[in-house]
Amino acid sequence: MASRRSRRVAGEAELEISIPNHFRCPISLELMKDPVTVSTGITYDRQSIERWMDMGHSTCPVTNQAMHTDHELIPNHIIRRRIQDWCVAHKALGIERIPTPRTPVSPAMASQLLSEIALASQLGDNQSYFELAMRVKALVKESERNRRCFMSSGAGRVFACSFSEFANNTSKFSGVLEEILSVITAMAPLDEDACWHLSSPESMSFIVYMLQCGDLGRRLNAVVAVKQLVSRSKNAVEIVAETEGLIEALVKLIKEPISPQTTKSSLVATYYLVSSCEKTAERFVELGIVSLLLEMLVDSDKSMSEKALAVLDSVLVCDKAKNDAYDNALALPVLVKKMFRISDMATEFAVSAIWKLCKKGGEECLIEALQVGAFQKLLLLLQVGCSGETKEKATQLLKLMNGSKKKLECIDVMDFRGLKRSL
């Protein structure tokens, strides 16, 4: 029995094309591109059955029998060739031939390659190492399955260890180090051992060099590596924060953006660093991070705004940051404007930042918040609902503003055109 689907051929009426049922994946019901057979003997399209297994299922969707978890998916070459022959036979009807899929990386193959890479690293054989690393990089780019296979085989740890070893002689291995870093960024998330190797003094010095002097791609790889370190390892945060030139490099990437992805990664790394301790936050403030964030918030997309608000709220733990924000004409107008405009997360960050500023700035700050419509928005926030901590801060702000309400009639709309932006 065969299923049918409509297909319009140029210059002809719509035709019905019969697709044999055994060519369709039992899960997706689409024509299989990479048919594989599981331990129960049923054939599925590789992408569909892998997604099924990734969801935690251990039974065969068709037979409901248990599938052996250690059983590899076996390519069904007979079905695949028949599907290709069928595509060729129906070429005139607009059916394209399905290309022969590449054989995915097996755990044994991944382990063998990583062992060879580790040996080349120990011997200082940069030529062999480079060739092997490029092979792994190509395989990782082929499919998500290959990437996961290398990750589960410890690729992040192996490459991070090699990076630390080669970083002892950057003049000789600079090119190799750049390629290693590009592979490491594809192995996220890194485990604790990988973070430990990547946060060595030699490794961090080269990463800073890449942040400062690399091209767009190399800077992106470097800042993604930093983001991985500070987000995955608490032990690495202090090392990263104390690395000479790193904080300055991050602030420069925010001040002089080279790509949205680089800026977002820089903001995430900055968030973890400023959240680690007040001393680190003060270093960012001294470099003008508050004004940079406020300028960014005037016109940025959802993702960028959320990250910028998160950093701003975190950095406002120190008095210097509060003073910088209070002295900036954009601060309260921008924060109030962003409430309800982006996401629930962004609104909570904005409320927290306003709460910190108003507690520091006193009545003048409260009056300005009233002028830009904060009172109405906070009331609305309590009506629609929010998290417990945000609700508490919003309630406190309303009580504080209520005392200043008589001195100034609240307005609901704010126009940025009359504001002077601080430089």
N, C-alpha and C positions, 0 to 999 in steps of 0.2 A: 504494500500500500504506500502511496506517495502523497505528500502534501503539495499544495499548489500556492503560488504567489503571482501577483500581476507584475508585468514588466513591460514598459513601453519602449519599443524599438523605433529609432529615428525614421520618420516617414511612413510608419505602419501603425496599424491599430494596436491597442493594448493586448498583449498575449499572456496566456497562462503558462507558467513554467513549473513543471512537476519536479520537486526535490525529493528523492527517495528518503524515507523516514530514517533508514539506518545511516544516512549521511548527516543527520541532525544530532546535535548534542541533547541528551535527555533532560538536561538542566535548562539551558538557554533556548532550546528548540531552533537554534540557528545552525547554519552549515558549519561543520567543524573545520577549523583551520589547523589544529594540531591535535589530532585524535590520540588519546592515551588510554590504556586499559588498567583498571585497578585490580586489586587482589580478588575481587568477586567475579571477575571476568567481564564486567560491563565496560564499554568504551564511552568516554566523555571527551569534550574539548578540554585541553589542559587548563586553560584560563578559568573555566567554569568550575572544574572539580577542585582546583587549588584554592579558589575563593571559598568554596564550600568547606574545605578542610581548615582554612584559616579562620573560619567562623567558629571553629571548635567542634564541628561534626566529625564523628568517627564511624558512621554507618554509611553504607552505599545508598544513595538517593533512590535507586530503582528497586533493589532487592531488600533494602533495610537491614542487610546483614552487616556484621562488624567488618571494617576494613583494617588490615594489618597496618599499623602506624609506621612500621619500619620497612614497608613494601614500597619500592620505588614505582613511580608511574611509568609503565612500559609503552613506548611509542608503538602505535598500531600502524605499521608501514603499509599493510595491505589495504586498509580502509583509506588511508591518506592518498595512496596512489590511485585508487578508484575514484575518490573525490576529485583529484586533479584531472583524471581522464574525463570525468563527467563535465567538469568546467570547460575543458578544451572542446568537447563535443557540442557545448552550448554557447560557444564563443560568439556566434552570429547573433545570439539573443542578448548580448551585453554582459555575459557572465565572464568575469576575469578569473584566470587560473590562480589558485591559491599556491603561493610559493612554499617550497619545502622548508619547514621550520628548522632552526638551528638546534642542535642537541644541547639541552640545558646543562649547567655545571652540576656535577654530583658532589656530595660531601667528600668523597675520596679524592676527586680531582682538585677540589678547593684546598684540602689539607696538603696535598702533594705540592701544589704551586706555592703555598704559603711557607712550607718547609724549605723549598728552594730559595725563596726570597729571604728568609731568615739566615740561611747559610751564606748567600751572596753578601748580605749586610755585614755579617761577622768577618768575612774575608776582605771586606772593603772593595769588592768587585763591582764598581759602579756601572760598568757596561752591562753585565749580566743582570744586575739588579734593575736597571732602567728598562731593559727589554721585558723582564718578567712583570714589572710593575705596570708597563703599558698593556701587557696582555690581560692582566687582571682588570685594569681600567676599562678595556674594551668589552670584556665579558660582563662587567657590572652594568655597563651602559646598555647591553643587549636586552636585559629584562630585570624586572623587580625580583623575580625568583632567584636569579643569579646573585643579585646583591644580598638577599637574605641568606643565601647559602654561604657566601663568603663571610658575612657577619657572624653567623652561628659557628663558623669554623675559627673565629678569633682574628679576622683580618684587621680589625681596628687596632687591636693590641700589637700585632706583628708590625704593622706599618708605623704606628706611633713609636715603638721601640727603635725601629730602623731610623726614623726621623731624628730621634735623640742622638743616635750613634753618628749619623752623617753630619749632624749639626756641629760636631766638634771640629769640623774642617769645612767651613762654609765656602771658602775660596775654591776648593777643589770639587765640592759636591753641590754647588748652588743649584744647578739645573735639575739634579736628581731630587733635591729637597722640594723644589717647586712642584714637581710631579707627584711626589709622595703626598704632599699636602692636598693636592686635588683629589687623590684617591681617598684620603682620610675623611674629607668632607662628605664623601658619598657613603661613608660607613656609619653615619649617625643612627642611633645614639651610641656614643662611646661608653665603654665600661670604665670602672674605677682604675684598672691597671693601665688602660690606654691613656686616660687623663693624666695619670702619674708620669708616664714617659713624656707625654706631650708638654707637660708643664715644667720640664727640666730647665735650668737657666739657659743652656745652650739652645734648646728648642724655642724658648720664649724670645730670646734675642733675635733669632732669625725671623720669627713671626712678626715682631715689631718692624724689622727691616722690610718685610713684605708689605706691611700696612703703610709704611711711609714711602716706599720707592717702587712697589710693584705696579703692573698695569692693572686694568679694571678686573680682569679675571683673577689675577694673583691676589689682589687686595680683597676681593670677595672671598676667596678660599681662606685667607688669613683671618678675616673677621668672623667667618662661620666657625673656624676652629676655636677662636676665642670664645664665641658664644657657647659652643659645645662644652668647653672647659668649665666656664663659670656656672652653667646651668646644670651640669651633671655631677660636679665634684665640689663639695664645700671646702675641701682641703686646697683645691686649686685656686679658689677665689682670692685668698690672701697673696699667693704667689703672683697671680696675674696683676693684682692691684699694685704690688710693689715693683713690678717690672718697669725699668726705666723707659720712658717714652711711650708706653702703651696707652695710658689714659689720654695723653695729648693726641695720639694718633686716632683714637676713637672719636674724640671731640671734633677733630678736623674732618673726619668722614661725615659727621653730622652737619658741620658748618658748610663744607664744600662737597655736597653729594655727587657721587659719580654714577649711581644707579639706585633705583628704589630698593632692590634686594639688599644691597650693601648698607643703605641707610637703616633699613629695618633690623638687620642683624646687629648693626652697631647700637641701636636703641635697646635691643634685648640684652646685649652684653652689658651695656651701661646700667640697665635696670638691676641686674643681679649684683653688679659692683657697688652701686650707690646704696642698695638695700643691705649690703653686708655690714657696713659700719659707718658711723657719722664722719669719721676722719676721711674716708674715701669719698664720701659725698661732698665734703668741703673742697676736695681737690677738683672735682668736676665743676663746682660752683665758681671757684676761682678762675676757671677757664671760660666762664660765661655761658654755661649750659642752660641756665634759666631763660635768658633772652632768646637763645637759639630755639628752645622748645616752644616758647610762646609765639615766635615768628612762624615756626613750622605749623602750629595749630590753626593759624588763621586760614590756611588753605591747604588741606591735606586729606587723603582718602581715609576710609574707615580704619583700615589696618594700621596705617601710619599714625593716625590720631590716637588710637587706643594705646599704642606703644609710647607715644610722646606723653600722654596723660599719665601713664603708669610711672614713667621716669620722673616727671614733674612732681607727682604726689609723693614719691619716695624720697626725692632730694629735699623736699620741704621739711624734713626732720631737723635740718640745721638752720640756725638763725640767719646766717648770711644769705641763704637761699630765700628765706621769707622776706628779708629786706630787699633783695634784688627784685623779687616778684612784686612786692608792694610798691616799689618805686617805678615799676614798669606800667605804663598806661594801658597796655594790652591785657594784663593779667586777669582781672576780674571780668571784664567784658568777654574775653575769649572763653574763660571757664564756664560762665553762665550760658553763653551761646552754645557751647558743646553739649549741655544737658539735653537729653532726649533726641539729639540730632544724630547720634552715631550708634550707640548700643547701650545695653544695661550696664555692661562693664565700664564703658567710658563715662557714663553718668555717675557711677559710684566713685571713680577716680576723681572726677570733677568736683563732686560734693566734698570729698575728703580734702582736696586741695583748698577749696573755698573755706572750709571749716578751719584749717590750719592758718590761713591768711587772716581771717577775721578775728581769731583768738589772739593773733600777734598784733594786728593793726589797730585794734580798738574801734572807737566810734566812727572815725573817719572812714575806715575800711567798710564798716557796716553800712554807712550811708551810701558809699559808692556801690555796694552790692545791691542795695535797694534801688538805686538809680538805674541799674541795668537789668532789673526785673528778676532778681534772685528770689524774692519773697514768694511771688506767684508760682514760680517753677518748683520751689521746695514744697509748697502746699500741694501742688499737683503730684509730685513724687510720692508724698505720703498717701495720697488717694489711690494711686495706681499700684503702690506696693514696691518694696525694695528689701534688701537684706537687713538683718537686725542691726549691724554696725552702722550702715548707711542711714537707716531710720533714726537711730540715736543721734547721729551727727546733724541730720536735717532738722530734727526737733530742737536741738540746742541752738542751731543757727536761727530758727524762727523765733525762739524766745529772745535771743539777743537782738535781732532786727526789730522785733515788736517794740522794744524800748526806744528805738531811734525812728520809728515810723512816723511819729507826730512831727518830726522836724523836716520831713521831706515827703512829698507825695510820690508814691511809687509809680514808675512808668513801666510798660510791658514790652516795649520795643527798643532795641539798641541798634544804632547805626555806627559802624566803625569809621565812617568818613571823617568824623570830627576828631578822631584820636590822633595823637602824635606817637608814632612808634619809637621806642628807644632803640638806639643803635648799639 
